[in-house]
């Protein structure tokens, strides 16, 4: 491990995309030892920052200095399917040399390849065991492992390199519950420097400090996510109190300015009347008038300045209050009466394995569908939605339903948000669509953006809006891993939206805190068969 107390320093860092879109400008960051959770809304530049630190992107200005060796686990892990596992782990050369020496070949290059790493094979197997991958042998090819396993393999390769600095970008996105817990254990055991970008509450519960990237600056908070949220709540309460104080001050300044203008007008009228009634000579009246005008001007300027200062204080106070707005869903037509049968599954055999015996969903039930990756959760949802025919049995929906897939590919990238929603609700007027979209935080010009230009969180919101506003109104909503790739503000927005949704829900996912928050009424696990389980 490196001995430098500081491991990552970004000085006056700037980065813009080739089209000129700025991401970071004159950015400063110092990251010391320990596990740091990097959070912020979608599009704030978290993944870009990790790539700059990892050397995957070149800054347009400023410097990034890292003491020690850096390992980086990107958000989307694409490994060559023809690679062998030992090659993916970076131990193939040393392993081949070791086997050659054991077979009696004492060529110098073999000893050079092994170096001091005589236990490389044992370490590789131990790391695979630690990450819950004991069944994956070093001679297998990557094409034989699942997507979640390939994420853990990339992590294993990084752990084997005995790095000083580890950068993880949304590492749990494609992991099932078991794999997530293996990754949590690896993170908890890490004793170097770590920066993890995530919205996974359990993972962020393991960090030592939170770095909140907002408006191109990082604010540090000691402790894990819970401690951060407590501190933020205190800050926000103080900020909102300051807004109330500033608003009251501005009202008072407006009132005092109005009172001053009334008093000045009254004084001017009194002076004029005194002259007209010959109470004072003209020369005296004019002198008084000039004097009154000068003092009135000063008086007015003083009150106007005070009002401007009050406005500035209000603006500053308002800026400190976060506007992570909430999605508001008011869709009475999605409501389902308690007794109504919503979905019937009869002895269902899924296309890619997996079986579901007789199951019935009634009323506005909320079903959680858990299980390892590859068990068939997405297949079950697509079978219910009528996209994939079952091998045997049947899935009968008794109400209108919509499915929000993992890939979010139901919208047309070329069309705007408004045009996409109009395609789902052809009978709605343009004004009706815009009024409803505003509730999903697409107001004014934002609703006219082409879907292809939206960030991940915005695309998710647009897709959710299109499905929820569709005609007929969906009384059964199927969601597949809905919190993947969403920042924490978007997860809160989704939770609030689903809290006000009155229909039935089936949610496939591994994000247990989110599933708890949306009020799941029944929990199921799909392995070879669908079985009811106790609440997680």
Secondary structure as GFF3:
##gff-version 3
##sequence-region A 1 536
A	DSSP	beta_strand	6	16	.	.	.	ID=ss1
A	DSSP	beta_strand	22	32	.	.	.	ID=ss2
A	DSSP	beta_strand	34	39	.	.	.	ID=ss3
A	DSSP	alpha_helix	46	54	.	.	.	ID=ss4
A	DSSP	beta_strand	61	66	.	.	.	ID=ss5
A	DSSP	beta_strand	70	73	.	.	.	ID=ss6
A	DSSP	alpha_helix	85	88	.	.	.	ID=ss7
A	DSSP	alpha_helix	92	102	.	.	.	ID=ss8
A	DSSP	alpha_helix	108	114	.	.	.	ID=ss9
A	DSSP	alpha_helix	120	130	.	.	.	ID=ss10
A	DSSP	three_ten_helix	142	144	.	.	.	ID=ss11
A	DSSP	alpha_helix	147	160	.	.	.	ID=ss12
A	DSSP	beta_strand	165	169	.	.	.	ID=ss13
A	DSSP	alpha_helix	177	189	.	.	.	ID=ss14
A	DSSP	beta_strand	193	197	.	.	.	ID=ss15
A	DSSP	alpha_helix	201	204	.	.	.	ID=ss16
A	DSSP	beta_strand	209	214	.	.	.	ID=ss17
A	DSSP	beta_strand	217	222	.	.	.	ID=ss18
A	DSSP	alpha_helix	225	276	.	.	.	ID=ss19
A	DSSP	alpha_helix	282	320	.	.	.	ID=ss20
A	DSSP	three_ten_helix	332	334	.	.	.	ID=ss21
A	DSSP	beta_strand	341	349	.	.	.	ID=ss22
A	DSSP	beta_strand	355	356	.	.	.	ID=ss23
A	DSSP	beta_strand	359	362	.	.	.	ID=ss24
A	DSSP	beta_strand	366	370	.	.	.	ID=ss25
A	DSSP	alpha_helix	377	384	.	.	.	ID=ss26
A	DSSP	beta_strand	392	397	.	.	.	ID=ss27
A	DSSP	beta_strand	401	404	.	.	.	ID=ss28
A	DSSP	alpha_helix	417	424	.	.	.	ID=ss29
A	DSSP	alpha_helix	430	439	.	.	.	ID=ss30
A	DSSP	three_ten_helix	444	448	.	.	.	ID=ss31
A	DSSP	three_ten_helix	451	453	.	.	.	ID=ss32
A	DSSP	alpha_helix	456	468	.	.	.	ID=ss33
A	DSSP	beta_strand	476	480	.	.	.	ID=ss34
A	DSSP	alpha_helix	488	499	.	.	.	ID=ss35
A	DSSP	beta_strand	504	508	.	.	.	ID=ss36
A	DSSP	alpha_helix	512	517	.	.	.	ID=ss37
A	DSSP	beta_strand	522	526	.	.	.	ID=ss38
A	DSSP	beta_strand	530	533	.	.	.	ID=ss39
###
